[in-house]
Amino acid sequence: MTLPKNRFKQWLGESRVPVGTWLMTASPNVAEAIGFAGFDYVVLDMEHVPVDVPQAIAIMQAVAGTPADLVVRLPWNDPVMVKRVLDSGAQTLMFPYIQNAEEARQAVASTRYPGRGFRGVAAVHRGSRYGMVKDYLKEADREIGVILQLETPEAVAALPEIAEVEGVDALFIGPGDLSAAMDRIGEIRHPEVQDAIGEAVAPGLARDLPCGIVGADPALVGEYIAKGFAFVAIGSDMSLMMSRAQEYLAALRGEADTQENSGVY
C-alpha cells in the first residue's frame, strides 16, 4: 500500500483558489454532509471545539469518504498533540498563534521524524494504515502539510522571518484574533483591520508562500481573494446552519433578516 497523496498540499501549488469551511459542530455526520456539499476542504477545529483525539478520528473517517480534503487546526503548538493527530491519520495541520520564527521551527520539527525533527516513532497506527503503508517512516514527511496561523500584529511583523523557515507550506491570517489584538474585537470589517490583513498577505506573496484566511460571507471572502489570498474558507457548518435557520424564520414571520455575523465562522 502506498502513502496517500496530500491533496491540499498539491492545491497550494496550483493557480486556482481552494474554498473550504470550518467544522464547529464536532459531529461526524455533519462533517460528512459538509464534505459532500462541494467544498474543496474542511477544517476540523480542535482549538475552539471540545474535540478529543477519538472524536477527531471519527470525523477524519467521515470526511475521508467525501470529495473534500481535511485540515486539522490543533489546540496549540504542542508536540505531543501533533504526534497523536499525525498518528491518527491527519496530513495537513494548522498551528494556531505562531508569534515568531522560533515557534515556527518548533512546529515544523514536531511533524518530522528524527533527522529532520523530533516526531515520536510508532509503526502501527491509522496514519500508516496500521503498518500497511510501505516505507511510511521514510516517506511520511513528504506528504505532511504545515500551515502556521498568524493572529497578532507582532506575528504579522515577524512574517518575513517566519516565511523563511524550511518546511512551512502556508500561512494563515486569523482575522478574529488579529482584530482583537488591534483593539477592534468583533470589528473584522473595520478599515484598520482590513488594511492590516491586506498588508499581511504581501510578504507571503513576495516569497511565493501561500496565505489563507477565513471570512463570514461571500462578499468578504471575495475581497480576500482579490487581495491575493491563495486559499480561503467561508463560515462553518454551525454558522451555515444558523444563518439558514434565521433566514427561514425571518421569511415566515415577514421580518427582515438583518443579523450579521460579527465573527469569522
N, C-alpha and C positions, 0 to 999 in steps of 0.2 A: 504494500500500500504506500502511495506517495503522499507527501505532505500537502495539504490543501493550500491553494494559492490565496494570498491576501488580496481580495478584490478591491477593497477600499484603498489600499496602498497603491495598487495599479492605477486606479482612477486619478490619483493625485498627479500623475504624470501626463494626463490627457487634457485636452482643451475644454471639454465640457465641465459644467459645474454640478457635482453631485448634490442632491437635495435630500435631507433627512429630517427626522423629528426625534423628540425626546420620549423616552418611556418613563412615566412617572407613576403608573398605577401599580407596579410590581406584580402584574398579572400575566402569566404565560399566555392565556387565551387572548387577551387584548394585544399583547406583543405580536402574536401570530397574525391576528387580524390586521394590525397596522403594517406588518411585513408584506401582506398581500395588497395593500392599498395603493402601491405604486411608488413609495419612497425608495430611493437608492440605498439608504442606510437608516438604521435606528440607533439611538444612544441609550444604553442601559445605564441609568444614573444610580451609582452606588454611593454618591456623596450626599444627596438630599433625600433619597428614598430609603426606607428601612429594609434593605435587601441584604440577606446574608449569602454566603457562597452557595449553599444548596439551592436557594431560590434563584440565584443568578444562573446556575447550571440549567434549571428548568426553563428559564427564559431563553438562554442560548439554544437549547434544544428546540424550542418553539419557533424561534426565528430562523433556525437552520433549514427548515422546510419551506421557506418562503424565498422570493427573489431578492429580498433585502439583505444587505450585509450588516454586521453588528460592530459597534464601537462600545467599549465599556469605559465609563468615567469612574475612576477609582475614588474611594473615600478620601484618600490622602496620598502623598508621595511616600508610601510605606513599602519597603522591600518585601516584607512578609506577605502583605496583601497582594502585591504584584505577583509573587511566586504562586500563590494559591489561585489567583484568577487566570494566569497563564496555564497552569497545570489543569485548570478546569476547561480549557479549550479556547479561550479568547485569543485573538490575534492582534487586534488594534486596541491600544489603551490610551485613554486621555487622562493626563495627570493634572489635577487642579492646583491652582495657586502657586505656580512656579514664579519665584521672585528674581532669580539670578542664574548665572551660568553654572555655579557650583551645584545648585539644586537640579539644574537640567542634566548635568553629568551624572548625578546620583540616579535620577530617573532612568536614563538610558542604560546605565550599568546594571540596574536591577532587573532589566529584561534580557540581559545577555549572560550566557554561560561563561564560566571561568576561562580566562584567556582574553575575553573582551568585556567581562563584567563579573558579577557575583551571584547570579541566579542559582538557587539551590538545585541540585540534580536529583531527579527521580525519573525512573524509566517507564513505569506503567501508570498512566493516568489518562484522562479524557483528551488532553492536548495531543498526546502521542497516539491517539486512538487505541489506548490500552496496550501500548507496546507494539502495535502492528505497523506503524509508520517506519519505514526503513531509514536508518541513519537520522532519526529525529534529533538526537542530541547535537549532531553536526550541522543539521540543516535548519533548525527552528529559528535561529536568529534572523535568517534572511526574510522570513515571512512575518516578522513582528513589526507592527506599526506603532510609532511613538508620537503622540500629539501632546504638546505642552500648552497648558492654559495660562494666559496672562490676564490678571484681573485687577491690577492696580497701576497707577501712573508710574510707580517705581519699577514695576516689572516691564512696562512698555518702554521706559527709558533704557532698560537693560536689554531690550530686544536684539540689538546688533550683536552683543556678546553671546546671548542665548542661541541665536540663529547659527552661530559658528560651531556649536557643539556637535561633534560627529554622532550620527545615529538619530538625530531629530528629524522626523519625517514631515511634520507640520506644526504650525502654531494655531492657537485658538484664542480669540479675544472674548473674554467674558463680559458682556455689556452690563449685566446686572450689578456685579460686584465692582466693576470699573466705575459705574455711575455713583455707587455708594461711596467708594473711596475718594471720589471727586466732590463729595458733599452734595450730591444730587441724587440721593437714593430714591428709586422709583421714577426718576425722570430720564429714562433712557432716550427719549426723543428730544431732550434739551439740546440746543445747538452746540453748547460746550462739549457735551458728551459725544455727540455725533462727529464733531470736529476731531476730538481725540481718537475716536475709532478710525476715522479716515486717515489720520496721521500714523496710526499704529500699523496699518497694513503696508505702508510704503517701504519700510526697511526689509520686510519679508519679500516683497516683490523684487526689490533690488538684488536680493540674494537667491532668487528663484526658489524660495521656500514658501510652499502654500500656506495660506492663512484662512481659517474658518471662523464662523460666527453663527449665532442663533438670533432669530427675531420673532416677534409675536404675530406678525401678519404679512401677507404677500407684498404689500407696498414697501414696508421697511426692509424686508429681505431682498426685494428687487433693487433697492438703493445700495444695499451691501454688495450685491453682485456688481453693480455699476462702479463701485469703489475699488473693485479688484479682488474681492474675496474668492478663493478658489473652491471652497465648499461651504454650504450653508445648511442650516436647519431651521425649520419653522415650527414653532409651538411644541406641543406634546400631545400624547394620547389623552391626557387629562384635560388640557385646555381645549382641544378639538371637541371633546365630548361636552364640556361645559358651555362653550360658545354656541354649539348647535342646539343644546337644550334651551339656552336663553333666547336664541333666535326664534325657535318654535313657540316658546311661551309668549314672547312679545307679539308674534303674529296672531296667536289665538286670542290674546287679550286686547288686540288693537293698539298696542303700545309701540313706541319707537325703541328699538334696541340700541341704546346709547352706551352700553357697558364697554369700557376699553380696558384691555389687559395692560396693567401697569408693569408687569414683569416681562420675562422673555419666553417662558414656556408654562 
